[in-house]
């Protein structure tokens, strides 16, 4: 079912207020490997990347790097 124009505008407004993109670029081979790892773990690509970043941030926090 398609969104109405009002629903689309509401979604766009919410995303603009609550989310920010972090564009990054990696080699195609690396991206393929990350997608495969995410799929194998049963996670979405975004969820897999988020977990990896959160784990690194926690590790940095514990080691006093941040």
URUR-V667469 format. One record per residue. N is the residue number from 1. OMEGA is omega in whole degrees, 0 to 359 (* if undefined). Layout:
n: (N,N)
omega: (OMEGA,OMEGA)
//
This chain:
n: (1,2,3,4,5,6,7,8,9,10,11,12,13,14,15,16,17,18,19,20,21,22,23,24,25,26,27,28,29,30,31,32,33,34,35,36,37,38,39,40,41,42,43,44,45,46,47,48,49,50,51,52,53,54,55,56,57,58,59,60,61,62,63,64,65,66)
omega: (182,176,172,178,179,178,179,179,179,178,179,180,179,181,179,182,190,186,175,180,175,183,177,179,178,179,180,179,179,180,178,179,180,178,180,179,178,180,181,180,179,180,169,178,180,179,179,180,180,179,180,179,179,179,179,179,179,178,178,180,181,182,179,181,181,*)
//
